[in-house]
Amino acid sequence: MTNAVAHRGPDAEGYFIENEIALGHRRLSIIDLTTAANQPFTDQSGRYVIVFNGEMYNYRAVKTQICDYPFQTASDTETLLAAYIKWGVNCLEKFKGMYAFAIWDKKEKELCLVRDRMGVKPLYYFIDEEKIIFASEIRAILASGYVQKRISKRALFEYFSYQSVTAPLTMIEGIQQLEAGSYLKIKQGKSETVKYWNVCDTSKQIEYADAAAIQKNIKQLLGQSVERRLVSDVPVGAFLSGGIDSSVVVGLMSEVCKVKPATFNISFSEKEYDESEYAEIIAKKFNTRHTKIQLSPATMLDELEHALTAMDTPSGDGVNSYVVSKAIKNAGIKVALSGVGGDELFAGYPIFSQFQKLHDKRKWWKYSALIRKLGAASLFPGKFANKKYRLQQLLKAPAPDIEYVYPVLRQMLSPQLVKQLTNVAVNDSTTLQQYLFKHKEQLHQLPVLSQVSAAEYMGYTQHT
């Protein structure tokens, strides 16, 4: 299983095997590069064992709150384990980071699996009456030999619909994703899954009327976010496309970095696809150590198979990220920041304005059921008429609310088109739709565009 994910951690490997538990780990060394921080990591009492994938950005601050633990390393792994020993799962309230980890309690014979709030780090598992198998990638679970390789047709329908697969589904029947912001405990043959954080939680009230205060707060939060991610014992670089998102990240890096940030950009000979000019402007402005990676169509084709092989689950995105990541790795850099997620947070996609326009028609929608029904019936979509099928779905929606219209606006292929092109059974509703309905009351309390942001994080962004 660990051999199957060796590419995730080339720096060290380790194993803990005792009675009913076996833990394996592949390490990518970022914080505390010594062998003392290798995993699986056992606490000083010998009771708890952890395997941890990710990084806890505020581990130093958390560490200062734990005075009764004899720390032996400077790693975030040991701090995470010490926090769990002190506070149990309540320690998750204190963590700021990206992580998936498993902790085995030898005394209680209890296993706890945890995934970070936004689901940045993946965590997959297979569970039956006899065993649980978990890993950072599906291929590692398959490598165990305990799970048959059967495609989940339900997940396939989700992928054709959204180019992603919503948790708990995966493309393999029987293998599940642990949902973001959740933990799973297993003890004495019983399992319990708990959701400890929700992206649409509205418990923290924000005053939206003061634009200047909001802008100031956003800059502070972005600055803190970037600074936290620079906590590393290895050099940190950045993807720089020249767009707003990555440019903001690089600008903030330059404010807090003690050395010039290393930036990387992919350039193309075809002018209509090339953004290197804008990247070079930003690199010059912030005085970065900039590298332009020239890619030809032939190079992209050569890398395509490698990129698809690297994807553990299919995605409509990621080939460009793979290519630039490979170039950054070849330059000797293990960690790089990017602007991914900025459009989802700051309403950068057309779907935001589309939803806003539909939401503005709420009063009209209520009294137009007959007109909309006639309009949907009059479209007469021909074969493969994807846009007309989607328009029909919107016209038939009982309300222009997020749970009804977002899944349609997000669709790549309508259910009708999936049915025409494949033999995959079309479900009445997708897992994403069910999730939106489950949280609709919380979603409706958010501002209109923030509803779309939350839906994006529940769906495509979390699962690609």
C-alpha positions as CSV (number, residue, x, y, z in Angstrom):
1,M,0.0,0.0,0.0
2,T,2.8,2.5,0.9
3,N,4.6,1.6,-2.4
4,A,1.5,2.7,-4.3
5,V,1.8,6.2,-2.8
6,A,5.6,6.5,-2.7
7,H,5.3,9.5,-5.0
8,R,3.6,11.4,-2.2
9,G,6.4,10.9,0.2
10,P,9.9,10.2,-1.3
11,D,11.9,11.3,1.8
12,A,11.2,8.4,4.3
13,E,9.0,5.4,4.9
14,G,7.9,3.8,8.1
15,Y,5.6,1.1,9.5
16,F,3.9,0.3,12.8
17,I,2.3,-3.2,13.0
18,E,0.9,-4.5,16.3
19,N,-1.9,-7.1,16.8
20,E,-5.0,-5.7,15.0
21,I,-3.5,-2.5,13.6
22,A,-1.0,-1.8,10.8
23,L,0.0,1.8,9.9
24,G,2.3,2.8,7.0
25,H,3.6,6.2,6.0
26,R,5.5,7.9,3.2
27,R,7.1,11.2,4.2
28,L,7.6,14.5,2.4
29,S,9.8,16.4,4.8
30,I,8.7,20.1,5.2
31,I,9.0,20.8,8.9
32,D,11.7,19.4,11.2
33,L,13.7,17.5,8.6
34,T,15.4,15.2,11.1
35,T,14.6,11.4,11.2
36,A,13.2,11.9,14.7
37,A,10.0,13.3,13.1
38,N,9.5,10.3,10.8
39,Q,6.2,8.5,10.9
40,P,4.4,6.5,12.2
41,F,5.1,8.6,15.3
42,T,4.5,7.3,18.8
43,D,4.1,9.6,21.8
44,Q,6.4,9.3,24.8
45,S,4.0,7.1,26.8
46,G,3.8,4.7,23.9
47,R,0.0,4.7,24.0
48,Y,-0.8,6.8,20.9
49,V,0.5,6.3,17.3
50,I,-0.2,8.8,14.5
51,V,0.2,8.9,10.7
52,F,-0.3,12.4,9.3
53,N,-0.4,13.9,5.8
54,G,-0.3,17.7,5.5
55,E,0.8,20.6,7.5
56,M,-0.5,22.4,10.6
57,Y,0.4,26.1,10.0
58,N,-0.2,27.3,13.6
59,Y,1.5,24.4,15.4
60,R,3.9,26.7,17.2
61,A,1.0,28.7,18.8
62,V,-0.8,25.5,19.7
63,K,2.5,24.1,21.2
64,T,2.7,27.0,23.7
65,Q,-0.7,25.9,25.2
66,I,0.7,22.4,25.9
67,C,3.0,22.6,28.9
68,D,2.6,19.0,30.2
69,Y,3.9,17.1,27.3
70,P,7.7,16.2,26.9
71,F,8.3,17.3,23.3
72,Q,11.2,15.5,21.6
73,T,11.0,17.1,18.1
74,A,10.2,20.4,16.5
75,S,7.6,18.9,14.2
76,D,4.0,19.8,13.7
77,T,3.3,16.0,13.8
78,E,4.2,15.7,17.5
79,T,2.3,18.9,18.3
80,L,-0.8,17.6,16.6
81,L,-0.5,14.3,18.6
82,A,0.1,16.1,21.9
83,A,-2.9,18.3,21.2
84,Y,-5.1,15.2,20.6
85,I,-3.8,13.6,23.8
86,K,-4.6,16.8,25.8
87,W,-8.0,17.8,24.3
88,G,-9.3,14.8,22.3
89,V,-11.2,15.7,19.1
90,N,-11.8,19.2,20.6
91,C,-8.2,19.9,19.5
92,L,-9.6,20.3,16.0
93,E,-11.1,23.7,17.0
94,K,-7.5,25.0,17.5
95,F,-5.9,23.8,14.2
96,K,-5.3,25.9,11.2
97,G,-3.9,23.8,8.3
98,M,-4.4,21.2,5.7
99,Y,-4.4,17.7,7.1
100,A,-5.6,14.1,7.0
101,F,-4.5,11.9,9.9
102,A,-5.1,8.7,11.8
103,I,-4.5,8.2,15.5
104,W,-4.5,4.8,17.2
105,D,-5.1,4.6,20.9
106,K,-3.5,1.3,22.1
107,K,-5.3,1.3,25.5
108,E,-8.8,2.0,24.2
109,K,-8.3,0.1,21.0
110,E,-9.8,3.1,19.2
111,L,-8.9,4.5,15.7
112,C,-9.7,8.1,14.8
113,L,-9.5,9.3,11.2
114,V,-9.7,13.1,10.6
115,R,-9.9,15.3,7.5
116,D,-9.3,19.0,7.4
117,R,-12.1,21.6,7.2
118,M,-11.9,22.3,3.4
119,G,-10.9,18.8,2.4
120,V,-7.6,19.9,1.0
121,K,-6.0,16.6,1.9
122,P,-7.8,13.5,0.8
123,L,-8.8,10.5,2.9
124,Y,-10.4,7.4,1.5
125,Y,-11.5,4.3,3.3
126,F,-13.1,0.9,2.9
127,I,-15.0,-0.6,5.8
128,D,-16.9,-3.8,6.4
129,E,-17.7,-6.1,9.4
130,E,-14.1,-7.3,9.6
131,K,-11.8,-4.5,8.7
132,I,-11.2,-0.9,7.8
133,I,-8.6,0.1,5.2
134,F,-7.7,3.8,4.7
135,A,-5.2,5.8,2.7
136,S,-4.5,9.1,1.0
137,E,-5.2,7.6,-2.4
138,I,-7.6,5.1,-3.8
139,R,-4.8,3.2,-5.5
140,A,-3.3,2.4,-2.1
141,I,-6.5,0.8,-0.9
142,L,-6.7,-1.2,-4.1
143,A,-3.1,-2.3,-3.6
144,S,-4.2,-4.0,-0.4
145,G,-5.9,-6.7,-2.5
146,Y,-9.0,-6.6,-0.3
147,V,-11.2,-4.5,-2.5
148,Q,-12.5,-5.4,-5.9
149,K,-12.0,-3.0,-8.8
150,R,-15.6,-2.2,-9.6
151,I,-16.6,1.2,-11.0
152,S,-19.4,3.0,-9.2
153,K,-22.0,3.9,-11.8
154,R,-23.5,6.4,-9.4
155,A,-20.2,8.1,-9.1
156,L,-19.7,8.0,-12.8
157,F,-23.0,9.8,-13.3
158,E,-21.8,12.5,-10.9
159,Y,-18.5,12.8,-12.8
160,F,-20.3,13.2,-16.1
161,S,-22.5,15.8,-14.5
162,Y,-19.9,17.9,-12.7
163,Q,-16.4,16.6,-13.6
164,S,-16.0,15.7,-9.9
165,V,-17.4,13.1,-7.5
166,T,-19.1,14.3,-4.3
167,A,-18.2,12.7,-1.0
168,P,-18.8,10.0,0.3
169,L,-18.8,8.6,-3.2
170,T,-15.6,7.6,-5.1
171,M,-15.2,6.0,-8.6
172,I,-14.7,2.6,-7.0
173,E,-17.7,0.8,-5.5
174,G,-17.2,0.3,-1.7
175,I,-14.5,2.9,-1.3
176,Q,-15.7,6.1,0.4
177,Q,-14.3,9.6,0.9
178,L,-14.3,10.9,4.4
179,E,-16.2,14.2,4.0
180,A,-14.3,17.4,4.6
181,G,-14.5,18.8,8.1
182,S,-15.3,15.3,9.5
183,Y,-13.8,12.7,11.7
184,L,-14.5,8.9,11.9
185,K,-14.0,6.9,15.1
186,I,-13.9,3.1,15.1
187,K,-14.0,1.1,18.4
188,Q,-15.1,-2.4,19.2
189,G,-16.5,-3.0,15.7
190,K,-18.6,0.2,15.8
191,S,-18.0,3.3,13.7
192,E,-19.2,6.9,14.1
193,T,-18.8,9.8,11.7
194,V,-19.0,13.3,13.1
195,K,-19.1,16.6,11.1
196,Y,-17.1,19.0,13.2
197,W,-17.1,22.0,10.8
198,N,-19.3,23.3,8.0
199,V,-18.4,25.9,5.3
200,C,-21.9,27.5,5.5
201,D,-21.9,28.0,9.3
202,T,-23.4,31.4,10.0
203,S,-22.7,31.6,13.7
204,K,-20.1,34.3,13.2
205,Q,-22.0,37.5,12.2
206,I,-20.4,39.9,9.8
207,E,-21.4,43.5,9.2
208,Y,-21.6,43.8,5.4
209,A,-22.5,47.5,5.2
210,D,-19.0,48.9,6.0
211,A,-17.1,48.2,2.7
212,A,-13.9,49.9,3.9
213,A,-13.7,47.7,7.0
214,I,-14.4,44.6,5.0
215,Q,-11.6,45.4,2.5
216,K,-9.2,46.0,5.4
217,N,-10.2,42.8,7.0
218,I,-9.8,40.8,3.8
219,K,-6.3,42.1,3.3
220,Q,-5.3,41.2,6.8
221,L,-6.8,37.7,6.5
222,L,-5.1,37.1,3.2
223,G,-1.8,38.3,4.6
224,Q,-2.1,36.0,7.6
225,S,-3.1,33.1,5.4
226,V,-0.1,33.5,3.1
227,E,2.3,34.1,6.1
228,R,1.1,30.9,7.8
229,R,1.8,28.8,4.7
230,L,5.3,30.0,4.5
231,V,6.2,28.2,7.8
232,S,8.6,25.7,6.4
233,D,12.1,24.3,6.8
234,V,12.4,24.0,3.0
235,P,12.2,26.8,0.3
236,V,8.7,27.8,-0.8
237,G,7.8,28.9,-4.3
238,A,4.6,30.2,-6.1
239,F,2.7,29.5,-9.2
240,L,2.3,32.9,-11.1
241,S,-0.1,33.0,-14.0
242,G,-0.3,36.8,-14.0
243,G,-4.0,36.7,-13.0
244,I,-5.4,38.5,-10.0
245,D,-5.4,35.5,-7.6
246,S,-1.8,34.3,-8.0
247,S,-0.5,37.9,-8.3
248,V,-2.1,38.8,-4.9
249,V,-0.5,35.7,-3.4
250,V,2.9,36.7,-4.7
251,G,2.5,40.3,-3.7
252,L,1.7,39.2,-0.1
253,M,4.6,36.7,-0.1
254,S,7.0,39.6,-1.0
255,E,5.8,41.5,2.1
256,V,6.5,38.7,4.5
257,C,9.4,36.7,2.9
258,K,12.9,37.4,4.1
259,V,14.2,36.2,0.7
260,K,13.0,36.8,-2.8
261,P,10.1,34.5,-3.6
262,A,10.7,32.0,-6.4
263,T,7.9,32.3,-9.0
264,F,7.1,30.0,-11.9
265,N,4.9,30.5,-15.0
266,I,4.0,28.3,-17.9
267,S,4.2,30.1,-21.3
268,F,3.0,29.0,-24.7
269,S,4.1,30.1,-28.2
270,E,0.4,30.6,-29.1
271,K,-0.4,34.2,-28.1
272,E,-4.1,33.5,-27.4
273,Y,-3.1,31.1,-24.6
274,D,0.0,32.8,-23.3
275,E,-0.1,34.9,-20.1
276,S,3.6,35.1,-19.5
277,E,3.7,38.8,-20.3
278,Y,1.5,39.6,-17.3
279,A,3.4,37.2,-15.0
280,E,6.6,38.9,-15.9
281,I,5.1,42.3,-15.0
282,I,4.2,41.0,-11.5
283,A,7.5,39.3,-11.1
284,K,9.3,42.5,-11.9
285,K,7.1,44.5,-9.6
286,F,7.7,42.3,-6.6
287,N,11.3,41.5,-7.5
288,T,10.9,37.7,-7.5
289,R,13.3,35.0,-8.8
290,H,11.1,34.2,-11.8
291,T,11.2,31.2,-14.1
292,K,9.3,31.0,-17.3
293,I,8.6,27.4,-18.4
294,Q,8.1,27.3,-22.2
295,L,5.7,24.5,-23.2
296,S,5.0,23.3,-26.7
297,P,1.9,21.4,-27.8
298,A,4.2,18.3,-28.2
299,T,5.4,18.7,-24.6
300,M,1.9,18.9,-23.3
301,L,0.9,15.8,-25.2
302,D,4.0,14.0,-23.8
303,E,3.1,14.9,-20.3
304,L,-0.7,14.1,-20.7
305,E,-0.4,10.4,-19.9
306,H,1.9,11.1,-16.9
307,A,-0.6,13.7,-15.6
308,L,-3.6,11.4,-16.0
309,T,-1.6,8.6,-14.2
310,A,-0.9,11.0,-11.3
311,M,-4.6,11.7,-10.9
312,D,-6.0,9.3,-8.3
313,T,-9.5,10.2,-9.2
314,P,-10.7,11.7,-12.5
315,S,-11.0,15.5,-12.7
316,G,-11.8,18.0,-15.3
317,D,-8.8,20.0,-14.2
318,G,-5.2,19.6,-13.1
319,V,-3.0,18.9,-16.2
320,N,-1.5,22.4,-16.2
321,S,-1.0,22.1,-12.4
322,Y,0.8,18.8,-12.9
323,V,3.2,20.3,-15.5
324,V,4.1,23.4,-13.6
325,S,4.4,21.3,-10.3
326,K,6.9,19.0,-12.1
327,A,8.9,22.0,-13.3
328,I,9.0,23.4,-9.7
329,K,10.1,20.1,-8.3
330,N,12.9,19.9,-10.9
331,A,14.0,23.3,-9.7
332,G,14.5,21.9,-6.2
333,I,11.4,23.3,-4.6
334,K,9.0,21.1,-2.6
335,V,6.3,23.6,-1.6
336,A,4.5,26.1,-3.8
337,L,1.5,28.4,-3.2
338,S,-1.1,29.1,-5.9
339,G,-4.2,31.2,-6.4
340,V,-6.5,28.2,-6.7
341,G,-9.8,28.8,-4.9
342,G,-9.7,32.6,-5.4
343,D,-12.4,32.6,-8.0
344,E,-14.7,30.5,-5.8
345,L,-14.2,32.9,-2.9
346,F,-14.3,36.2,-4.8
347,A,-17.1,35.4,-7.3
348,G,-14.8,35.2,-10.3
349,Y,-16.8,32.7,-12.4
350,P,-19.9,33.5,-14.6
351,I,-22.0,31.1,-12.5
352,F,-22.0,33.8,-9.7
353,S,-23.7,36.5,-11.9
354,Q,-26.0,33.8,-13.4
355,F,-27.3,32.9,-10.0
356,Q,-27.6,36.5,-9.0
357,K,-29.8,37.2,-12.0
358,L,-32.0,34.3,-11.3
359,H,-32.2,35.1,-7.6
360,D,-33.3,38.7,-8.5
361,K,-36.4,37.2,-10.2
362,R,-37.7,35.5,-7.1
363,K,-41.0,37.5,-6.9
364,W,-41.6,36.9,-10.6
365,W,-40.8,33.2,-10.3
366,K,-43.6,32.6,-7.8
367,Y,-46.3,33.7,-10.2
368,S,-44.9,32.4,-13.5
369,A,-45.2,28.6,-13.0
370,L,-47.5,28.2,-16.0
371,I,-45.5,30.4,-18.3
372,R,-42.3,28.6,-17.4
373,K,-43.9,25.2,-17.9
374,L,-45.1,26.2,-21.3
375,G,-41.7,27.6,-22.1
376,A,-39.9,24.4,-21.1
377,A,-42.3,22.3,-23.2
378,S,-41.8,24.5,-26.3
379,L,-38.0,24.1,-26.4
380,F,-38.1,20.7,-28.2
381,P,-34.4,19.9,-27.6
382,G,-32.9,17.9,-30.4
383,K,-30.4,15.2,-29.9
384,F,-27.3,16.3,-27.9
385,A,-28.9,19.7,-27.2
386,N,-27.2,20.1,-23.9
387,K,-27.9,23.9,-23.4
388,K,-31.7,23.4,-24.1
389,Y,-31.9,20.5,-21.6
390,R,-30.3,22.6,-18.9
391,L,-32.6,25.5,-19.7
392,Q,-35.6,23.2,-19.4
393,Q,-34.4,22.1,-15.9
394,L,-34.1,25.8,-14.8
395,L,-37.6,26.6,-16.1
396,K,-39.0,23.7,-14.2
397,A,-37.3,24.6,-10.9
398,P,-39.9,25.4,-8.2
399,A,-37.8,28.4,-7.0
400,P,-34.6,30.1,-8.1
401,D,-32.9,29.0,-4.8
402,I,-29.4,27.7,-4.5
403,E,-30.4,24.0,-4.0
404,Y,-32.5,24.0,-7.2
405,V,-30.5,26.0,-9.7
406,Y,-26.8,25.7,-8.6
407,P,-26.6,22.0,-9.6
408,V,-28.0,22.9,-13.1
409,L,-25.7,25.9,-13.6
410,R,-22.7,23.7,-12.6
411,Q,-23.6,20.8,-14.9
412,M,-21.2,20.0,-17.7
413,L,-23.6,17.4,-19.2
414,S,-27.4,17.3,-18.5
415,P,-29.0,14.0,-17.2
416,Q,-30.7,13.7,-20.6
417,L,-27.4,13.9,-22.5
418,V,-25.7,11.5,-20.1
419,K,-28.5,9.1,-20.9
420,Q,-28.0,9.5,-24.6
421,L,-24.3,9.1,-24.6
422,T,-23.8,6.3,-22.0
423,N,-25.5,3.3,-20.5
424,V,-25.0,4.8,-17.0
425,A,-28.3,5.0,-15.0
426,V,-29.4,8.5,-14.4
427,N,-30.3,9.2,-10.8
428,D,-33.2,11.3,-9.6
429,S,-30.8,13.5,-7.8
430,T,-27.1,13.8,-7.4
431,T,-25.2,13.6,-4.1
432,L,-24.4,17.3,-4.5
433,Q,-28.1,18.2,-4.8
434,Q,-28.9,16.1,-1.7
435,Y,-26.1,17.9,0.2
436,L,-27.4,21.3,-0.8
437,F,-31.0,20.4,0.3
438,K,-29.6,19.2,3.6
439,H,-27.9,22.5,4.3
440,K,-30.4,24.8,2.5
441,E,-31.5,26.7,5.7
442,Q,-27.9,27.6,6.5
443,L,-27.1,28.5,2.8
444,H,-30.1,30.8,2.6
445,Q,-28.8,32.8,5.6
446,L,-25.7,33.7,3.6
447,P,-25.5,36.7,1.2
448,V,-26.5,35.7,-2.4
449,L,-22.9,35.3,-3.9
450,S,-21.6,33.7,-0.7
451,Q,-24.3,31.0,-1.3
452,V,-22.5,30.1,-4.5
453,S,-19.1,30.2,-2.9
454,A,-20.3,27.7,-0.2
455,A,-21.8,25.5,-2.9
456,E,-18.6,25.6,-4.9
457,Y,-16.6,24.4,-1.8
458,M,-19.2,21.7,-1.0
459,G,-18.8,20.4,-4.6
460,Y,-16.3,20.8,-7.3
461,T,-13.6,22.6,-5.4
462,Q,-13.5,20.1,-2.6
463,H,-13.5,17.0,-4.8
464,T,-10.9,17.9,-7.5
